[in-house]
Amino acid sequence: MHKAPRGICELRSMCTQRPSTEYRCSVGPAFEGWMKDSSSSSPLLLAMSSELLAIARPRAVLILKCKALGDTSRSPVFTFALPRSEDGHHIKAVQWLTFPDWHVLVLGTTQGSVLFFSTRGSLLLRQVFYVSPVLRLQVRAANGIGSTDGSEELFVIYGSVIVFIDMKDLQPLLHRNISDADVVPRGRFSVASVVYPNMAQKVAFQIWNINKNLPASSCVDGIVSGIIRSPLFESTQLKEKQFCAITLNQTDVFTAHRLIENQSSSITSFIVKKLAPVAWSTFSFLTRMFWQDSSDGQPVEVKPQEFSRASLMATLNDAPRKGKSVSLSPSGTLAAVNDSLGRVLLIDTHVLHVVRLWKGYRDAQCFFLDVPVESSSSQSISSRSTPKDMKKQDFKLALAIYAPLRGVVEVWQLRNGRRLSIIKCGCDYSMIQPAIPLCGSGARSSISYTPTELCILHCYSGKIVTVKPQLLSIT
């Protein structure tokens, strides 16, 4: 038997071992436990787009077509490991950037690196914004599907800081690097170590230190709900954007922060976006040589950036209860927090009040989804030929709560209302939601609307069941 390529052992840990040299022979529902490894302490990380599913273990990633999960005759689209520059790093967060005609997979590591890969495993961009484990990679989109101001951003949530990246700066850089990635790693499994000329460029960003508001503990999860208004007695002439961030730590149920955009960094941002690429391209050859020949294998990093202003808005302390995970609604107006005592709290992110509470959902997973309103029957919505015929007014927001100890998924009407549905699935499932579609630099349409869907993934067989909005109705 041939020796497995570097990093394949980590990826095979979630599959049943088979006497075969080809990895694809061990993939599929015919091999029980191919997606779950009980001997590994690292959780299975999942990220889903409209077409692709990324499955990540500490050092490796498997990309599959969603339609191929239940077909044993189909092989993975691509499998790759972290590059050699990331020795000692483990994957901590996974997210898709779904542009109209192309997709980018974003990985966050335990040492703070953020890596952008193409669907064929080419490393497009690597940047370290802060030396700390990446907790979450969050995307805010336009057209009311996560953003009400038409902007699109990527937020990187660390234990003590939050990083903001404007998609207007990130998309052109990634698109340029994809065009230059003419050398694609060969084979079913590859170690992504190819460095392209544009890899030396860095994307502009802003960073906020939220740890100074609560220095006693660092956050374990967090989200940025969106842009908020300035305080009542603050000057209305300020043009700085202000974001609301909700974080969870070891002492409180949740904490809300005000993140203020630093307009003074606009000149620096202009230099980074316009002038730096020319300078970096001149020294790209030296940068690549340094990366390959350096003893520690690390590229030259950007000088640490000064923190923008962040202030504490509100906190909910209900000891001994503490928040464990948080999810955000598509519009950013509601957030669901599950705590250590099995409660699920529904929070209005505008007024920062708990508007609803559920009990008895220990280790719950919460996601928001769209269901048809009372005036729109499921038959009328399903009979529409194209998504362009759908409108936001045809749907209403609901909350899905997966209770793994009871093996059920419950769908509740928001903000007040009854339970809409109970789905009995079992204990070996995980809820996963497709990534928010991005408009990027393309034209935006205010007519079409893509309803927020939800999928249930069986962690042993790999089967995916879609909870379609038209199957539910609010009466």
N, C-alpha and C positions, 0 to 999 in steps of 0.2 A: 504493500500500500504506500502510495506517495505521501510525503510529508505535507501536512496541511499548510496553506499559506499563512503568513503572519496575521494573527487576529482572528482566524476562523474558529479557533477553539472557543473563544468567547461567544461568538454568534451561534455556534452549534450547541451551546449549553441550553438553549431553549428548544432544542429538537431532540427527538429520539435518535440515539446513535444507530447507524446502519453500516454494514460492511461494504461501503462504497466510497470511491474517491470523489464523486461528484456531489456537491452540496444539494443540488436540486432534487436528488432522489429522496432526501429526508424532509422535504417540504410538502405540506398538504394535509388535509383532514384524514387521510388514510393512516397517518402516523400519529398515534395518540400522544398528546402532550408536546406536540412540536412547537407550541408557542409559549409553554409555561415550564419553568424549571424550579422545582421545589427546593433544590439544593442551593439555589442562588439567593442571597440576601437582597440583591438589587431588584427593584420593581421593574416590570415591563413598561417601557415608555412607548406610547402610541401617538401618531399624528396622521390625520386623514385629510385628503383633499377630495375634490369631486371625482377624481379618477384613481388616485394612488393612496396606498397605505404604507406608512413608514413604521417599522418595528425596530426599536433600539434596545440594545443591551449595553453594558458598561463601555465596550470598546468597538462595537460593530453595529452596522445598520443594514436592515433588509428592506428593500422597496418592492412592493407587490402591486399589481393592478387589482383593484377592488373586485372586479368580476372574476379574477382567477383564484380567489381564496378557496372556493368550493370545488375547483377543478384540479384533480391530481395530475392531469396531463400537461398542465401549464407550469412553466418555470418562473422564478423570480425575474423581475425587470432588471434589478441590479442589487449587488451586495458589496459593501465596502467597509473598511476599517478606518479608524482615525489615522491621520498622517503621523509620520515619525516625529514631527515636531511636538506632538501632544503626548509623548511618553509620560506616564504617571497621571494622565488626565482620564476621567471617566465621563461618559455622557450623562448629563443631569436633566436636560430639557430638550424637547423636540417641537418644532413648529414648521408649518408650510407657509410659504408666500405664494399665493395663487394669482398670478397675473393672467390676463385674457388668453394668451397663447403659449405661456410657458410657466413652469413651476420651479421654485427654489426651496430646498430643504435647509432649515436653520437648526444648528445644534449648539447647545450651551454645555460647558464642561464644568467639572468640579474645581478647576483652577481659574475660572473666569473667562476662558476663551469663548468667543462666538464665531462659529464657522458656517459659511454658506456654501452649499453643494448644489450642483446640477442633478437632474434625475439620473444621470449616467455616472455619478460619483466623482465628477471633476470639482476640485476645490476652487471656488471662485473668489472667496475673500475670507480673511481671518483677521480678527481684531480683538484685543483685550482691553475692555473698558475699565475693569476693576478686578483686582486679584481676590476673588471670593467665589464660592460656588454660585452658579446661575440657578435660580429657583424657578423662573418662568420666563417664557418668551410670548409676549402678548401683542396681537395685531389689532389696531383700530382702523376700520374701513370707512369709506364714504357712502353717500346716498342714504344715510339713516340706518345703515346696517352696522352699527357700532360707532358711528360718528355723525353728529348733527351739523357740523360746520364744514363738511366737504373735504376735510383733510384726512390723510392716511399716515399712520405712524407705526413704528415698531418700538415696543418698550421691553427692555431687559431688566428683570427684577432680580436684584441681589439681596443678600441678607441685610445689608445696611444702606444700600444706595439703589436708585432707580435711574436708568439710562433711557434717554429719548432720542430716537433716530427718525428724521423726516423721510418718508418714502420718496419724496421728490429728489432727495440726494442719493438714496440707496438704489433705486431702480435703474437709473442710467449706468451706474458703476457695475452693477450685476449684469446688465444686458451687454455691456461692452466686454466683460470678462467671458460671458458665455460665447460670444462671437469669436473671441480669441482662443477659446479652448478647443483647438483643432486636434490636439493630442489627447485622446481619450484612453483611460486605463483599459487594458484588455482583459478578457476572461470574465467568468461569472463573479469572481471575487477579486478585489484589488485593494491595495493600500493607496489611498489618495495622497500622493506626495509631489505631484506636479505643480510647479510654481510658474505662473504666467506673469508677463510684464506688468499688467495692471494690478497684480497682487500687492505691489508695494504701496499702492494708494490706500488711503484711509478715509472712511466716511465721517462726515461731520456729525457731532452729537452733543447733547447736554446731559449733565449728571447732577442729581440731587442727593444730598446726604440726609436720610430719614432717621438714622440712628441717633443723631443728636437730640431729636425730640424725645426719644425713649432710650437713653443710653444703657439701661439695665439689661435689655434683652434685644436680640436681633429677630427680624421677622422670619417666619417659616413659609409664608405664602403671601401673595399680594396681587392686586390688579389696579389699573388706572381706569377710572370710570368715564372720564371725558373732561371737556372744558367746562369750567364753572365761572360764575360771575364774581366780580370783585366784591370785597366787603362793603357794607353800607356807607361807612365813613371814609372810605378810601377814595382817592382822586379818580374820577371817571375818565380822565384824559389819558391815563396810562393805556398803552396798546399792548402790554405784555399779556401773553396767554397764561391762563392759570388752570392747572389740572387738579383733579381730586384723585388721590391715591388711597386705597383701603388696604391695610396690611394686617397680618395676624402674627402675634408673637407669643412668647412663652408665659406671659402674665395676664393678657387681656383677651377678651373675645374678639374685638377688632379695634383698629385705630385708623383715623382718617387724617390725611396730610394734605396741605395746600402746596402744590408745586408751581413755582412762578418762573416763567421763561425769562432768561437773561438776555435782554435786548443788547446789552453792551458787547455781547459776543458775536454780534452780526458781522463785524469787520473780520473777526477771526474765522467765522464760518465762510465768508466770501473768499478769504485767502485759501482755506482748506479746499473749497470746492472748485475754484477757478485757477489759482496759481500753483497750488501744491502738485496737481497731477503732472504739470510740465517739469517741475523740478524732480519729482520722483521718477519719471520716466528716464531722466538722464542718468540716475544712479540705480536703475533697476537691475542692471547686470551685477553691480557690486553687491546689491542686496541679496540677490539669489545666491551669489558665491558665499556670502556671510552665512546665509541660512543653511546651506549645505555643508559648510566646513566648520561651523561653530561647534564647540565641544558640547554645549548644552542643547543644541538643536533648536534654539528659539530665535525668531526673527527680531529685528529692531522694532521696539514698540514706541508709540507716540508718548510724548511727555505727559504726565498726568494733568488733567484739566481741572480748573477750579470749579468748586461746587456752586450751583445756582441756589437761589433762596428756597427754602422749604420750611413751613411752619405747621404746628399741630392744630388741627381743627376740632377734633372730638375723639373721645376714647370711651369704650364700654368695658368696665371692669366688673366681673361677676365671678370672683374666685369661689371655688377652685376651677371653674369652667374656663377653658381657653379655646380659641379658634384653631381649627385644623386645616381647613381648605376653604377657598372662596371661588365662586363663579360669577360671571357678569352676564347680564342680559344683552341682546344684540344692540339695543339703543343706548345702553349704559346707564339707564335710569334706575335699575334694580340690581341688587347683588344678593346672592344666597351664601350664607356661611354656616357650615356645620361645625359644632364644637365637640369637646372631649366627652360630654355627657349625653350624646345622642340627640341633641337638638339641632333643628335647621331654622335659621333666622333669615327672614326676608327683610332687606334693608333698602330704604329709599335713599339713593345716593345724593339727591339734591338737598334734602333736609337732614340726612344722616340720622333717621329714626328707624327703629324696628317696627315694621307695619304688620308682620305676621310671624307666628311661631308654630313649628311642628315639633312633636316629641316622639321618642322611640325609634330613632333612625341612627343607631350607632354605626360608625364607619361608612356613612352614606356618601354617595356620589350624586351631585346635583348639576343639572344642565337645564337651560331654557330652550323652549321650542315653540313653534307657531302652530296653532290649531285654527280651523275655520270658525268664523263667527256664526252666530245663530242664523243670520239671513242668507248665508252661503252654504248650501248643502255640499256634502262630499262628492256627490255625483257631478254637480255642475263644475266643481273645481277640477276634478280628475278628467273631465271631458274636454278641457281646454287644450288646444293643440300645442301651444308653445308657452314657455315661461313668461314671454312678454305680455301675455293676456292676463297674468296674475297681478294683483294690486295689493298694496300693504293693507288696505281697508278690508280685504277679504279674510284676514287672519287676526288672531288675538293671541297674546303671549300666555304661555303656561309654563309650569315648572315640573320637571321630571326628577323624582328622587328614587335612586336605586339603593335598596336596603339589602346588602349581601347576606346578612345573617338570616333574613327571612326569605331571600331569593325572589323578591318581587320588585317591579318598577311601578311606582305610582305617579300619575300625572294629575296635577292640581291646577285649578283655575286661579288666575291672579287678577287683582290683588286679594280680593275676597271671593269666596265661592267654594263649590263642592269639589270632591274628587271626581275627575273625569274618567279615569281608566285605571285598571290594575292589570299588569302584565306579569304572569308567573313565568319566570325563566330559570332560576336556580342560583347557586352560589358561585359558580365559576365563570361569571360574565363580567364584562367591563363596558361601561358606557363611553362612547367616543363620538365626537361631533366634527363634521367637515369644517375645514378652515374657511374663514371669511373671504369671499372673493374680492380681489382688489381691482380697481379701475386703472391705477397707475396714471400714466400720461395720456391714456386714451379718452375718448369722449364718454361722458357720463349720461346715463338716461334716467330721468326721474319717473318714467312710466312703469318700467318693468320692476319686478320685485322678486327676489329669490327667498322663499320662506326658509327659516332656520329649521333644519332637520336634526334628527338624532338617530344614532345607530347603537345596537347592542352586539358586542363581540364576544363569542365564546372562546375563552382563553386556551382550551384544549384542542378543539377541532379547527378553530380559525373561521368558523362560519359567522357571517354578519347578517343581522336582521335589522332592517330599516323601520323605525317608527315613523311612518308617513303621516304628515299632518292631516291629510284628507281622510284618514281612518278614524279620526277623532272629531267630535263636534261639541260645541258649547250650547247647551239648551237651557 
